[in-house]
Amino acid sequence: MFAKRILISVWLCLLASVGFSANVVAQGHTTAPEAAAKAAGEGQHAEAQHGEHATPKTMDMASAELFKRVFSHSVPYAIFTPSISPDAKINHLFTVYNVQPWQWVCLVLMLLAFLPVVGSFRKGSGASVGWFTRVMRGFCLWVRDEMVYAVMGKEEGRAFVPVFLFMFFFIAFQNVIGMVPSVGHSFPAAVYTATGTPYVTGAMALVTLSMMLGLGIKKNGALGFFKGLVPHGLPLPLIPIMFLIEVISLLVKPFALTIRLFANMLAGHLVIASAIGLIFLFAKMQGGAVTSYLTAVPCLGLAIFIYIIEAFVTLLQAYIFTFLSINFVYQAMHQDH
């Protein structure tokens, strides 16, 4: 019963991280779109004084400005700040960033995708279901059998299947949504990969860390858990050093989860954006000559090639994050292994 309560609490933490993760952005941080808006405002002020265009054309931009505009869609930025208090700092705590709506979209899509799956399981394996439901059922069984049960065993792993199913598909849906091409530079036209920011991946890694500590202490006791960090039979002078190393190792695991997922998802988008930015850079270097179209061909080919690789990485990174989380939690519970 206690284990079920812990799993329910962890589930709620995962849901809470959807709304909270983006709001931990430091106050006063100026994102790329905000900087661009500020620059545009300064440009309009200059236009009023000097009669010049506020936004320069592509051929008039500096090379750094070209890439800054292309990369701007990969940076979290505020899209709505409610006016619920005369204190601007309080209002900032409730700011909605472009990260959060896409997480809510993921939750809605998951609900629509898996409600038929839940119904099909209740009807039994012989029930007639659509092809999409069969595919999603296969994914659910694969996560259960090849990830959770393969590490934790059937008896112990059964209680953990729901939370790790949610973790895997929540990450996968966010990654896949990020593959949808953007048609603009602001929400909702600019589709954002929520897992491309450490605020989201860090919140999910904290959930894994809380499970490691909570379930590890429940299984072994507080004293037994920290005592189990140190291998048996060590000489007495080495025990403090090994204890410190193991504690650091315990904290490094969720940190590695945070960086691995965030860096892999952001890197692919930046490479694609760089390839697209090169098209404009070469056009600027050639003064908009006809030969600019020739340089666009290899740049576009590179962007498509990286896009195909990213399509594979979306599921791979969801698998790695979830599978490592399963292993970390199991190791915390069974330190003798």
N, C-alpha and C positions, 0 to 999 in steps of 0.2 A: 504494500500500500504506500509506503514511504517512497519507494522507487518511482511509482506512478506519479506521485505528487511532484517529485523532482523533474520528471520528464515533462509534465504539464507546465511547470515553471519555466523550464528551458524553452519550450514551445512559445510561451508568451514572450520570453526575452527575444526570440527570433523575430516575432511579429513586431515587438516594440522597436527593434533595431531598424525596421523598415522606415519608421517615421522619424527616428531620432538620429540616425547615422549622419545625415547631411547637416544637421543643425549644430554639430560640434565644430564646424568651421570657425576659426578664430575670429572674434569681432575686429572689425577694421581691416580685414583682409580684402584686398582689391583683386577681383578675378579679371581674367582677360576681357570678357564682354563688358564688365563695368569700366575697365580701363579704356576700352574702345568707345563706350558711351561718353566717358569723360573727355576723351580726345575729340570726339565729335562735337561736344558742347564747346570746347575750346576753339574748334575749327569754325563753328558758327559765330562765335564771338569775333574771331579774326575776320570772318567774312563781312560782318557788320561794319568792321572798322576799315577793312582794306578792299572789300568787294571781291574777295577770292572765293573759290569753291571750298566748302567745308570738308568734303570727302574727296581726296585725290583719286584720279582714275588709276587703273591698274598700271599703265605704263609710266605714271608719275610717282608711283609708290617706291619707297626704298625697299631693298631686298628683304630686310628684316621685317618690314611691315607686311609684305606678302605672306610670309610664313606665319606671322603672328595672327593674321586673320584666318588662315587655314587651320591653325592649331586651336583657335579660340573655342571651338565646339567641344573640345576634349577637357575643358576646365569647368568645374562646378560653379554655378553662379545663381544668385537669388532671382526668383521670378515673381515672388509675392511676399510682401511684409504687411501683416495686418496692423491696423491702428487700434489696439485694444487698451493702450495706456499712453499717458502723456510722456512717459519715459521711453526714449528711443531704445535704450538697452533692453528693456523688457520686451518691446515689440520685436527686437532682433532675435530673441530666443525662440519666437514662433515663426520665423521666416521660413518660407517654403523654397527649397532649392530645386533646380531642374533634375536633380538626382531622384527625388522622392516620387514625383508623379509616375515615372517609369517603373518604380518598384511597386506602386499601387496597380499599375497596369499588369505587371507580372502576376500579382496575387489574383486579380480578376481572371486572367487567362488560365492560371492554374486551376482556379475553381471551376471554370467552364470545361476545362480539359479532363479533370479527374472526377467530377461528379458522375459521369457515365461509367467511369472505371470502377468506382465504388459500387455502383448499382450492378455492374456485371459480375463482380466478385460475390455479391450476395445471391445472385441468381444461380451461380455455379459455373463450372468450366464448360459445360455443354450448352450454355445459353448462346443464342444467336446475337452477335454484336457486330458493329461496324469495324472496318479495317483500322481506323484511327484509334478506336478504343482498344483493339487487340494489340496494336503497336505500343500504346502507353501501358497496357497491362504487362506486356513483355518487359518493358523498362522497369516497372515496379518490381517484378519478380527477379529481374537481374540484379537490381540494387539490393534486394533482400537476401538472395541466395549467394551471390558472388562477392558482395561487399560486407554486409553486416554479419550474416551467418558464417561466412568464410573466416572471419576474424574472431567473433565473439561466441560462435556456436549457436545452435538453434534455441536451446533453452534460455540462455542468458540474453541472446540477441533479440528475441522476439519483442521485448519491451522497448527496444531502441529503434526498431524499424521505422515507426512514424516520424520521429524527429530527424533521422538521417535521410529518409525519403524527401521530407520537406526541404532539408538543406541542399540536397543534390539538385532537385528540380527548381528551387528558387534561384540558385546560382546559374543553372543552365538556361532558364528562361531570361534572366537578365542579360546573359552573354549573347543569346540569340537575338534579342531585341536590339542590342547594340550593333548587330550586323545590318540592320535596315538602313539604307542610305538616307542621309539627311538632305532636305531640299531647302534649308535655310540656316541661319546662324542664331536663331532664338527659338525658345519653346513656343509651341509644340512642333514646329517644323524641323527643329534640330533634334534628332533622336540621340539620346545619350546612353552610354553603357554605364550603368550604376556601379558595376564591379570594377570600373576603371578608376575609382577613387579609393584611397586608403581608409576613408571614413566609413564606407560600407563594409569593405573586407575586414577592417579592424573590429567593427562591431560584431561581425559574425565570428571572428577569431576569439573575441572575448567570451562569446557563448561557449565555444569549445573549451576555453580555459576554465570557465565556471563549472562545466561538466567534469573536467579532469579533477579539479580540486574537490568539488562537492561529492562526487561519486567515489573518488579515491579515499576521502576521509570517512565516508559512510561505510565503505567496505573494510577498511583497515583500522579505523579509529584515527583521531588526530595525531596522537603520538606515534602510532604504528606507521602512518602514512609518511611522515617526515623521517622517521627512523629507517623506513624502507628505501629512502633515496640513496642511502650509503650502502655499498656492497658489504657483505659479511666478511669478516676475517682480515680487515685492513689494520695495519699498525696504527696505534693510537695517535701519533703525530699527524697522520694523513687524513684522519676523519674530518677535522674542520675544513681542510682544503677541499676534499671530495664533496662534502655537504654543500659548500658554496658553489662548486662547479655544477652540481646536480640541480640546485635551485635556479641557477642561471639557465641551465639547459631546459628546465621546466618552463621558464618564461620565454625562452627563445622559440619554442615550438609554435605558439600562436603568432608570434611576430613573423616567423617564416611563412605561416599560412597567409598572413596579411600581405606581405610583400610579394609573394609568388603570384597570387591571383591578380592583385592590382597591377603589378608590373607587366605581366604577360598580356593582360587585356588592354592596357594603355599603350604598350609598345607597338602592337599591331596597328592600332589606329593612327599612331604618330607616323609609322612608316608609310602607310597609305596616304596620309595627309602630306607627307614630305614628297612623295612621288607626284601627287597632284600639284603641289606648290612648285615643283620643278618645271611644270608646263608653263606656268606664268613667268617664272624666272627666265627661262630660255627665250620666251617671247619678248620679254623686256630687254634682254641682252642683244637680241637681233633686231630690236626696233620695230617689232610687229611685222617683220618680213614674211613672205609666203613660206619660207623654209621653217618657220616656227611650227607649222603643222606637222612637219616631218619629225621634229624632236618630241612632239606630243605622243607619237605612236609608242616608242619604248617606255615612256613614263607611264602611259595608261596601261601598257602590258604588265609593268612591274606592279602597279596598284592592283590589278585583277589577280595576279599571281599571289600576292600577299593576302588578298581577300579570301582566296580559296583556302590558303593555309589557316587563316583565322577561323574559317568555318569548322575546321577540324579541332582547333584549339578550344573553341567554346565548350564542347562536351568534355574534352580532355581535362581542362582546368576544373570543371565541376566535379569530375571523377577524382582528381588528385586531392582537391580540398576535402571532399567528403571522406575518401578512403583514409587519408592521413588523420582526419579527426576521429574516425572510428578506431584507428590504431592507438592514437594518443589517449583516448578515453579508456580503452581496454588495458593499456599498459599502466595507467594510473590506478586502475582497480586491481590489477594483478601484477604487482611489482616484482614478484618472484620470477616472472617470465621474462 
